[in-house]
Amino acid sequence: IVRVMKKQQFNTARATVILLLIIFPFVRTLAQTEFIPSDTIKRQMDGFEVIGSLGKSMENIFSATSLTKQNIQEYIGNGSINNIFDLVPSMITTSDAGTGVGYTYMRIRGVDQTRINVTMNGIAINDAESQGSWLVNLPDLGNNIGTLNVQRGVGNSGNGSSAFGASMNFATLQASSKPFIELSSGVGSFYTFRNTISAGTGSTLNDRVSAMVSYSNILSKGFIHYSDARLNSLFFTTELQLNKKNSEKKYKNSLVFNLFYGDEKTGLAWNGIPSSMLATDRQYNSCGEYFDENGDAQHYDNETDNYTQTHYQLFYKLINSKNGYYLNIGTHLTRGLGYYEQYKEDKKFEAYGLPNLIVGEETIKRSDFITQKWLNNYYYGINFTTGRSNKINHEKSYKWNVNGSVNQYDGKHYGNIIWGQYSGTVPENYEWYFGTGKKLQGNIAANVAYQYQKWTFFGEMQYRMIQYNIGGTDDDMLDITQAYFWQFVNPKASISYNWGKSSANSNKDQTIYFSFAMANREPTRSDIVDAPDALKPTPETLYDFELGYLIDMKKARFNINS
């Protein structure tokens, strides 16, 4: 069976970027900051900031942090998302290469990324089966982000996987109302280069259409040996205002389309460094290492991860500015295709379903191989959020919201052997395992926030359903066919008291809050497949109680939480 990944190359675009960087008279070489038009900063995607549209006010009822485009841009550096995450309290980041470029990992409150819910414009980007967020597939993500909202703990409900450690939502930039072109180039340690070019049409066709495109290229040798990274990304967004200019209709309608393409090739460096090597070679990398017939250590140069991911998003947005009603409906498709390649030393033929090699009277049972493990998947669905903000009088107001989504994941897992040590032992295009994963997820939630004088009361209820079917074989060639159906109900509640901001003599905004949230999380694919039949894992349940105090001043901010 022949499966070929057609990896789109950006050679022409890269050459254009380099040429423009040379001849453009206003280019600045940057290490930590870049110029961003103020208009672009101000124009963010209204209504997509947080599921439930509570926005920055979430900080007053849950333990949360919001970052603006200006915050993000100041720390974008070499394009690593870790630079931005360093601004988030209780968050720890690591990277395989040691530079933040390539494969990166995050933990919030010590909880790993398979238990952190991540969305982009309200659409889940966690992998449906592993439940992790592999942001290496979205290179230079921060360059196209308008806001980032992080809720520590369970927080309010979002789409996709459960939030045990935290939930975060990236809101992408909207096209500027004025035409522009931006070029930037950065150079850093370990032969790290970052080049970006962005351009916008401004508002055209009677101020009803605007578009923006951005391309980024990041190259790095990495601190760890053989951890080279070659990353490309393309972001495109366009918005169509359905109302005519200066229309007096109370409803404002628009369509927004986003495309995010990411392509990465990174050297594998996930084994870490043995403690015995720290004193002699802190850059040692065992991935790809093998020994030749003379016992000398060699390295396989193409021990790499190769993946392409494309996100398509289409939103219909309706806002009634007179009564505070809003409606967002989004559809999406994520296409992922890629593999990681490894040199396998001294492995049994039978481990790959191959017969032993017989030479005369000698039976050879082991060989070196080069393998590729592939992922080939589609993730698609529809989501919505609707609600209203209403002020009853100067003392009372409320917000209500209903949101939900239905998503389907169709994935294939298969492994190919592309080379064997002994000629003729591996058939051409040999596939030693093939598995599937089909996962249907649906969720719906309703919440209300009621404010009376200085008190705010928040309540929410979410229902979540998962139908998960696993088929075929795993890399040990065992049958893994099985099916699961889970249903979860997740309640949440919060009460907060705010004072100070209404006082003419005070420049302090102070809040004390208490919240409770419940979350349920289903097992990952590897949890299920690797467990024996008699010990299959069951869903986890988390009860999250939070007590916090927040003080917000003009030039300082303090938050304590337990």
C-alpha positions as CSV (number, residue, x, y, z in Angstrom):
1,I,0.0,0.0,0.0
2,V,1.5,3.3,-1.1
3,R,0.7,6.4,0.9
4,V,2.7,9.5,0.0
5,M,2.5,12.8,1.9
6,K,2.5,15.7,-0.5
7,K,4.3,18.4,1.6
8,Q,3.6,21.8,0.2
9,Q,6.9,23.8,-0.1
10,F,7.2,27.5,0.3
11,N,10.4,28.0,-1.6
12,T,9.0,30.9,-3.7
13,A,7.5,32.6,-0.7
14,R,10.7,32.2,1.3
15,A,12.8,33.7,-1.5
16,T,10.3,36.6,-1.8
17,V,10.6,37.3,1.9
18,I,14.4,37.2,1.8
19,L,14.5,39.5,-1.2
20,L,12.1,42.0,0.4
21,L,14.1,41.9,3.6
22,I,17.2,43.0,1.7
23,I,15.7,45.8,-0.4
24,F,13.0,47.1,1.8
25,P,14.3,50.4,3.3
26,F,12.3,50.3,6.5
27,V,13.1,46.8,7.7
28,R,14.2,46.5,11.3
29,T,16.2,43.6,12.7
30,L,14.6,42.6,15.9
31,A,15.4,40.4,18.8
32,Q,12.5,40.9,21.2
33,T,10.0,43.3,19.6
34,E,8.3,44.1,16.3
35,F,6.2,47.0,15.0
36,I,2.5,46.4,14.9
37,P,0.0,49.0,13.5
38,S,-2.1,50.3,16.3
39,D,-5.2,49.7,14.2
40,T,-4.4,46.0,14.0
41,I,-4.0,45.8,17.8
42,K,-7.4,47.4,18.4
43,R,-9.3,45.3,15.9
44,Q,-9.7,41.9,17.5
45,M,-12.4,39.3,16.8
46,D,-15.3,40.5,18.9
47,G,-17.3,37.6,20.4
48,F,-14.6,35.0,20.0
49,E,-12.4,35.9,23.0
50,V,-13.8,33.4,25.4
51,I,-16.6,30.8,25.2
52,G,-19.5,32.4,27.0
53,S,-18.3,35.9,26.0
54,L,-17.4,36.8,29.6
55,G,-14.0,38.0,28.3
56,K,-11.6,39.6,30.8
57,S,-14.4,39.6,33.4
58,M,-13.6,35.9,33.9
59,E,-10.6,37.2,36.1
60,N,-13.2,38.3,38.7
61,I,-14.9,34.9,39.1
62,F,-12.2,32.4,38.2
63,S,-8.4,32.4,38.5
64,A,-7.6,33.7,35.0
65,T,-5.1,35.8,33.0
66,S,-5.7,37.7,29.8
67,L,-2.9,38.8,27.5
68,T,-3.3,41.4,24.8
69,K,-1.5,41.6,21.4
70,Q,0.9,44.2,22.9
71,N,1.8,41.8,25.7
72,I,2.3,39.0,23.2
73,Q,4.4,41.0,20.8
74,E,6.8,42.2,23.4
75,Y,7.8,38.7,24.2
76,I,7.5,37.0,20.8
77,G,11.3,36.8,20.4
78,N,12.3,33.8,18.2
79,G,8.7,32.9,17.6
80,S,8.5,30.3,20.3
81,I,5.1,30.0,22.0
82,N,7.0,29.4,25.2
83,N,8.1,33.0,25.3
84,I,4.4,34.0,25.6
85,F,3.5,31.3,28.1
86,D,6.2,32.6,30.4
87,L,3.8,35.5,31.1
88,V,1.2,33.2,32.6
89,P,1.3,32.5,36.3
90,S,1.7,28.8,37.4
91,M,2.8,27.8,33.9
92,I,6.1,25.9,33.2
93,T,7.4,25.3,29.7
94,T,10.1,23.1,28.2
95,S,11.4,22.2,24.8
96,D,13.2,19.3,23.2
97,A,15.8,21.4,21.4
98,G,16.4,23.7,24.4
99,T,15.6,26.9,22.4
100,G,11.8,26.8,22.5
101,V,11.8,26.3,18.7
102,G,10.3,22.9,17.6
103,Y,8.6,20.6,20.0
104,T,7.5,22.4,23.2
105,Y,5.6,21.3,26.2
106,M,3.6,23.1,28.9
107,R,2.3,22.4,32.4
108,I,-0.1,24.6,34.5
109,R,-0.2,23.9,38.2
110,G,1.9,20.8,37.4
111,V,-0.7,19.4,35.1
112,D,0.5,18.3,31.7
113,Q,-0.9,19.5,28.3
114,T,-3.1,16.5,27.8
115,R,-5.3,17.9,30.6
116,I,-5.3,21.5,29.3
117,N,-8.1,22.5,27.1
118,V,-6.9,24.7,24.2
119,T,-9.1,26.4,21.6
120,M,-8.6,28.9,18.8
121,N,-11.5,31.2,18.3
122,G,-13.5,28.8,20.4
123,I,-12.6,25.8,18.3
124,A,-10.7,22.9,19.9
125,I,-7.2,22.3,18.8
126,N,-6.4,19.5,21.2
127,D,-5.8,16.2,19.4
128,A,-8.9,14.2,19.9
129,E,-7.1,10.9,20.7
130,S,-4.0,12.0,22.7
131,Q,-5.8,15.1,24.0
132,G,-2.5,17.0,23.8
133,S,-2.0,20.3,22.0
134,W,1.1,20.1,19.8
135,L,1.7,23.8,19.0
136,V,4.8,22.9,16.9
137,N,2.2,22.3,14.2
138,L,1.2,26.0,14.4
139,P,4.6,27.7,14.0
140,D,4.9,31.4,15.0
141,L,1.4,31.3,16.4
142,G,1.9,34.4,18.5
143,N,2.5,36.5,15.4
144,N,-1.2,36.2,14.5
145,I,-2.9,36.2,18.0
146,G,-4.9,39.2,19.2
147,T,-5.6,37.9,22.7
148,L,-4.9,34.9,24.9
149,N,-7.1,34.1,27.8
150,V,-5.9,31.4,30.3
151,Q,-8.2,30.1,33.1
152,R,-6.4,28.0,35.7
153,G,-8.2,25.1,37.1
154,V,-11.4,23.9,35.5
155,G,-12.9,27.3,34.7
156,N,-16.0,27.8,32.6
157,S,-16.8,25.3,29.8
158,G,-15.1,25.2,26.5
159,N,-15.3,23.0,23.4
160,G,-13.1,19.9,23.0
161,S,-11.2,18.0,25.7
162,S,-11.7,18.5,29.4
163,A,-9.8,21.1,31.4
164,F,-8.2,19.6,34.4
165,G,-5.2,21.9,34.7
166,A,-6.5,24.9,32.8
167,S,-8.2,26.1,29.6
168,M,-6.8,28.6,27.2
169,N,-8.4,30.3,24.2
170,F,-6.4,32.0,21.4
171,A,-8.3,34.7,19.5
172,T,-6.7,35.4,16.1
173,L,-6.2,38.9,14.7
174,Q,-8.8,40.4,12.3
175,A,-7.8,42.2,9.2
176,S,-6.8,45.8,9.7
177,S,-9.2,48.6,8.4
178,K,-6.1,50.2,6.7
179,P,-3.8,48.7,4.1
180,F,-0.3,47.8,5.4
181,I,2.7,45.7,4.8
182,E,5.1,44.6,7.5
183,L,8.5,42.8,7.3
184,S,10.6,41.6,10.2
185,S,13.7,39.5,10.6
186,G,15.3,38.2,13.7
187,V,18.6,36.4,14.4
188,G,19.4,34.5,17.6
189,S,21.6,31.9,19.2
190,F,22.2,28.4,17.8
191,Y,21.7,29.7,14.2
192,T,18.1,30.7,14.8
193,F,16.5,32.8,12.1
194,R,13.0,34.1,12.0
195,N,11.5,35.9,9.0
196,T,8.0,37.1,8.7
197,I,6.0,39.1,6.1
198,S,2.4,40.4,6.7
199,A,0.1,42.4,4.5
200,G,-3.4,43.7,4.6
201,T,-5.8,45.1,2.0
202,G,-7.6,47.4,4.4
203,S,-11.3,47.9,4.1
204,T,-12.4,47.7,0.4
205,L,-15.6,47.4,-1.6
206,N,-17.4,50.2,0.2
207,D,-15.7,49.2,3.5
208,R,-17.4,45.8,3.6
209,V,-14.4,43.5,2.8
210,S,-11.0,43.3,4.4
211,A,-8.2,40.6,4.3
212,M,-4.8,39.9,5.8
213,V,-2.1,37.4,5.1
214,S,1.0,36.5,7.0
215,Y,3.9,34.1,6.3
216,S,6.6,33.0,8.7
217,N,9.7,31.0,8.4
218,I,11.8,29.9,11.4
219,L,15.1,27.9,11.2
220,S,17.2,26.8,14.1
221,K,20.0,24.3,14.8
222,G,18.9,23.9,18.4
223,F,21.0,23.6,21.6
224,I,20.7,19.8,21.7
225,H,22.7,18.0,18.9
226,Y,20.6,17.0,15.9
227,S,17.5,19.0,17.0
228,D,17.3,21.1,13.9
229,A,14.0,22.8,13.2
230,R,12.5,24.0,9.9
231,L,9.1,25.6,10.5
232,N,6.8,27.4,8.0
233,S,3.4,28.9,8.6
234,L,0.8,30.8,6.7
235,F,-2.1,32.7,8.2
236,F,-5.0,34.2,6.1
237,T,-8.1,35.9,7.3
238,T,-10.9,37.8,5.6
239,E,-14.1,39.4,6.8
240,L,-17.2,40.3,4.9
241,Q,-19.6,42.8,6.4
242,L,-23.1,41.7,5.4
243,N,-24.7,45.0,6.3
244,K,-24.3,48.0,4.0
245,K,-22.1,50.8,5.1
246,N,-23.8,53.2,7.6
247,S,-26.8,50.8,7.8
248,E,-29.2,51.7,10.6
249,K,-30.3,48.1,11.1
250,K,-30.0,47.0,14.7
251,Y,-28.4,43.7,13.7
252,K,-24.8,43.7,12.5
253,N,-23.9,40.6,10.4
254,S,-20.6,39.4,9.2
255,L,-18.7,36.4,7.9
256,V,-15.1,35.6,8.9
257,F,-12.9,33.0,7.3
258,N,-9.6,31.9,8.7
259,L,-6.9,29.6,7.3
260,F,-3.9,28.6,9.3
261,Y,-1.3,26.3,7.6
262,G,1.7,24.9,9.6
263,D,4.5,22.7,8.3
264,E,7.3,21.4,10.5
265,K,10.4,19.2,10.2
266,T,12.3,18.8,13.5
267,G,15.1,16.6,14.6
268,L,13.9,14.1,17.3
269,A,15.4,15.0,20.7
270,W,12.8,13.7,23.1
271,N,14.9,11.2,25.0
272,G,16.6,13.8,27.2
273,I,20.1,13.6,28.6
274,P,21.3,10.9,30.9
275,S,22.7,12.2,34.2
276,S,26.0,10.5,33.4
277,M,26.4,12.8,30.4
278,L,25.8,16.1,32.1
279,A,29.4,16.7,33.1
280,T,30.8,15.9,29.7
281,D,28.3,16.7,27.0
282,R,25.1,18.6,27.9
283,Q,24.1,18.6,24.3
284,Y,24.1,14.8,23.9
285,N,21.1,13.4,21.9
286,S,20.6,9.6,21.8
287,C,17.8,9.8,19.2
288,G,19.1,8.4,15.9
289,E,22.3,6.9,17.5
290,Y,23.3,3.4,16.4
291,F,26.6,1.4,16.3
292,D,28.2,0.1,13.1
293,E,29.8,-3.3,12.7
294,N,33.0,-2.0,14.2
295,G,31.2,-0.9,17.4
296,D,31.6,2.8,16.6
297,A,28.7,5.2,17.3
298,Q,27.0,6.6,14.3
299,H,24.0,8.9,13.9
300,Y,21.1,8.6,11.5
301,D,20.6,12.1,10.0
302,N,16.9,11.8,9.2
303,E,15.7,10.9,12.6
304,T,13.0,13.6,12.3
305,D,9.4,14.4,12.9
306,N,7.5,15.7,9.8
307,Y,4.0,17.0,10.0
308,T,1.6,19.3,8.1
309,Q,-1.5,20.7,9.6
310,T,-4.1,23.0,8.1
311,H,-7.0,24.7,9.9
312,Y,-10.0,26.0,8.1
313,Q,-12.5,28.1,10.1
314,L,-15.7,29.9,8.9
315,F,-17.8,32.0,11.3
316,Y,-21.1,33.8,11.0
317,K,-21.4,36.6,13.5
318,L,-24.5,38.5,14.5
319,I,-24.6,41.3,17.1
320,N,-27.4,43.5,18.3
321,S,-25.7,46.5,19.9
322,K,-29.0,47.9,21.2
323,N,-30.1,45.0,23.4
324,G,-26.7,43.2,23.8
325,Y,-27.7,40.0,22.0
326,Y,-25.1,38.1,20.0
327,L,-24.8,34.9,18.0
328,N,-21.7,33.2,16.7
329,I,-21.9,30.0,14.5
330,G,-18.6,28.4,13.4
331,T,-17.7,25.5,11.2
332,H,-14.2,24.1,11.0
333,L,-12.0,21.4,9.4
334,T,-8.5,20.5,10.5
335,R,-6.4,18.3,8.2
336,G,-3.3,16.6,9.6
337,L,-0.8,14.4,7.8
338,G,2.7,13.4,8.8
339,Y,5.1,10.9,10.3
340,Y,8.2,10.5,12.4
341,E,11.2,8.5,11.1
342,Q,13.5,6.4,13.2
343,Y,16.5,4.1,12.9
344,K,15.7,0.9,14.8
345,E,18.8,-1.1,15.7
346,D,19.0,-4.9,16.2
347,K,15.2,-5.6,16.1
348,K,13.6,-8.9,15.6
349,F,12.1,-9.6,12.2
350,E,9.0,-11.1,13.9
351,A,8.4,-7.8,15.7
352,Y,7.5,-6.4,12.3
353,G,5.7,-9.5,11.0
354,L,8.6,-10.4,8.8
355,P,10.1,-13.9,8.4
356,N,13.7,-14.6,9.6
357,L,16.5,-14.5,7.1
358,I,18.0,-17.8,6.2
359,V,21.5,-17.8,4.7
360,G,22.7,-21.4,4.1
361,E,22.4,-23.1,7.4
362,E,22.4,-19.8,9.4
363,T,19.2,-18.2,10.6
364,I,19.4,-14.5,11.1
365,K,16.6,-13.3,13.5
366,R,17.6,-9.6,14.0
367,S,18.2,-6.7,11.7
368,D,18.4,-2.9,11.6
369,F,15.4,-1.1,10.1
370,I,14.3,2.4,9.3
371,T,10.6,3.0,10.1
372,Q,8.0,5.7,9.6
373,K,5.0,6.0,11.9
374,W,2.2,7.9,10.2
375,L,-0.8,10.0,11.4
376,N,-3.5,10.8,8.8
377,N,-6.5,12.5,10.2
378,Y,-9.5,14.8,9.7
379,Y,-11.2,16.8,12.5
380,Y,-14.4,18.7,11.6
381,G,-17.5,20.0,13.2
382,I,-19.7,22.9,14.0
383,N,-20.1,25.1,17.2
384,F,-22.2,28.0,18.3
385,T,-22.5,30.5,21.1
386,T,-25.4,32.8,21.8
387,G,-26.3,35.1,24.6
388,R,-27.2,38.5,25.8
389,S,-25.9,41.2,28.2
390,N,-28.5,43.2,29.9
391,K,-28.3,46.1,32.4
392,I,-31.5,46.3,34.5
393,N,-30.5,49.4,36.4
394,H,-27.4,51.0,37.9
395,E,-27.2,48.2,40.6
396,K,-28.3,45.1,38.7
397,S,-27.2,43.5,35.4
398,Y,-26.9,40.0,34.0
399,K,-25.3,38.0,31.2
400,W,-26.5,34.7,29.9
401,N,-25.0,32.4,27.4
402,V,-25.6,29.0,25.7
403,N,-22.9,27.3,23.8
404,G,-22.2,24.0,22.3
405,S,-20.5,22.0,19.6
406,V,-20.5,18.7,17.6
407,N,-17.2,17.4,16.3
408,Q,-16.0,14.3,14.5
409,Y,-12.5,13.0,14.3
410,D,-11.4,10.4,11.7
411,G,-7.8,9.2,12.1
412,K,-5.5,6.5,10.7
413,H,-2.4,5.2,12.4
414,Y,0.0,3.1,10.3
415,G,3.7,2.2,10.1
416,N,5.9,1.6,7.1
417,I,9.4,0.1,6.9
418,I,11.4,2.0,4.3
419,W,14.7,0.2,4.7
420,G,16.2,-3.0,6.1
421,Q,19.8,-3.9,6.8
422,Y,19.7,-7.0,4.6
423,S,18.7,-6.7,1.0
424,G,15.4,-8.3,0.0
425,T,14.1,-8.8,3.6
426,V,11.6,-5.9,3.5
427,P,8.9,-5.8,0.7
428,E,8.6,-2.4,-1.1
429,N,6.2,0.0,0.8
430,Y,5.8,-2.6,3.6
431,E,3.2,-1.7,6.2
432,W,3.4,-3.6,9.4
433,Y,0.4,-2.2,11.3
434,F,-2.8,-0.2,10.5
435,G,-5.2,1.2,13.0
436,T,-8.1,3.6,13.1
437,G,-9.7,6.0,15.5
438,K,-13.2,7.5,15.1
439,K,-14.4,9.9,17.8
440,L,-17.7,11.8,18.0
441,Q,-17.9,14.5,20.6
442,G,-20.8,16.7,21.5
443,N,-21.3,19.2,24.3
444,I,-23.8,21.9,25.3
445,A,-23.6,24.3,28.2
446,A,-25.6,27.2,29.6
447,N,-24.4,29.8,32.1
448,V,-25.6,33.0,33.7
449,A,-23.7,35.8,35.5
450,Y,-25.8,38.1,37.7
451,Q,-24.4,41.2,39.2
452,Y,-26.0,43.0,42.1
453,Q,-24.2,46.1,43.4
454,K,-20.7,44.7,44.2
455,W,-21.6,41.0,44.2
456,T,-21.4,38.7,41.2
457,F,-23.0,35.3,41.1
458,F,-22.2,32.8,38.3
459,G,-23.6,29.4,37.5
460,E,-23.2,26.9,34.7
461,M,-24.1,23.4,33.7
462,Q,-22.5,21.4,30.9
463,Y,-23.4,18.1,29.3
464,R,-20.7,16.3,27.3
465,M,-21.0,13.1,25.2
466,I,-18.3,11.0,23.6
467,Q,-18.6,8.0,21.2
468,Y,-15.1,6.5,20.6
469,N,-14.3,3.6,18.3
470,I,-10.8,2.1,17.9
471,G,-10.0,-0.4,15.2
472,G,-7.3,-2.3,13.4
473,T,-3.9,-3.2,14.9
474,D,-1.2,-1.3,16.9
475,D,2.5,-1.3,16.3
476,D,2.8,-4.6,18.3
477,M,0.5,-6.0,15.6
478,L,-2.2,-6.9,18.2
479,D,-5.9,-6.4,17.5
480,I,-7.1,-3.3,19.4
481,T,-10.7,-3.2,18.2
482,Q,-13.0,-1.7,20.9
483,A,-15.7,0.9,21.4
484,Y,-16.7,3.2,24.2
485,F,-19.6,5.6,25.0
486,W,-19.3,8.2,27.8
487,Q,-21.6,10.9,29.2
488,F,-20.6,13.6,31.6
489,V,-22.4,16.4,33.5
490,N,-20.2,19.2,34.7
491,P,-21.6,21.9,37.1
492,K,-19.8,25.1,37.9
493,A,-20.5,28.0,40.3
494,S,-18.8,31.1,41.6
495,I,-19.4,34.1,43.9
496,S,-17.3,37.2,44.0
497,Y,-17.3,40.6,45.8
498,N,-15.7,43.6,44.1
499,W,-14.9,47.0,45.6
500,G,-12.7,50.0,45.1
501,K,-13.2,50.9,41.4
502,S,-16.4,52.9,42.1
503,S,-14.7,55.1,44.6
504,A,-13.5,58.5,43.4
505,N,-10.6,58.4,45.9
506,S,-9.4,54.9,45.0
507,N,-7.3,53.7,42.0
508,K,-7.5,50.1,43.2
509,D,-9.9,47.5,41.9
510,Q,-10.2,44.7,44.4
511,T,-12.0,41.4,44.2
512,I,-12.4,38.3,46.4
513,Y,-13.9,35.2,44.8
514,F,-14.8,31.6,45.6
515,S,-15.6,29.0,42.9
516,F,-16.4,25.4,42.5
517,A,-16.2,23.4,39.3
518,M,-16.4,19.7,38.3
519,A,-14.8,18.1,35.3
520,N,-14.7,14.6,33.8
521,R,-12.1,13.4,31.4
522,E,-12.1,10.3,29.3
523,P,-8.9,8.1,28.8
524,T,-6.6,8.8,25.9
525,R,-6.0,6.3,23.0
526,S,-2.7,5.2,24.5
527,D,-4.3,4.8,28.0
528,I,-6.8,2.4,26.4
529,V,-4.6,0.5,23.9
530,D,-1.7,-0.1,26.3
531,A,-3.9,-1.4,29.1
532,P,-4.7,-5.1,29.4
533,D,-8.3,-6.1,28.8
534,A,-9.0,-6.7,32.4
535,L,-7.6,-3.3,33.5
536,K,-9.0,-0.9,31.0
537,P,-9.0,2.7,32.5
538,T,-12.1,4.5,33.4
539,P,-12.8,8.3,33.2
540,E,-11.3,10.7,35.8
541,T,-13.4,13.1,37.8
542,L,-12.0,16.3,39.3
543,Y,-13.6,18.6,41.9
544,D,-12.0,22.0,41.9
545,F,-12.5,24.5,44.7
546,E,-10.8,28.0,44.4
547,L,-10.5,30.9,46.7
548,G,-8.8,34.0,45.5
549,Y,-8.0,37.7,46.0
550,L,-7.2,40.2,43.2
551,I,-6.1,43.8,43.3
552,D,-5.7,45.7,40.1
553,M,-3.9,49.1,40.2
554,K,-2.8,51.4,37.4
555,K,0.8,50.2,37.3
556,A,0.7,46.9,39.2
557,R,-1.5,43.8,39.6
558,F,-1.5,41.2,42.4
559,N,-3.4,38.0,42.6
560,I,-3.3,35.3,45.2
561,N,-5.2,32.0,44.8
562,S,-5.6,28.8,46.7
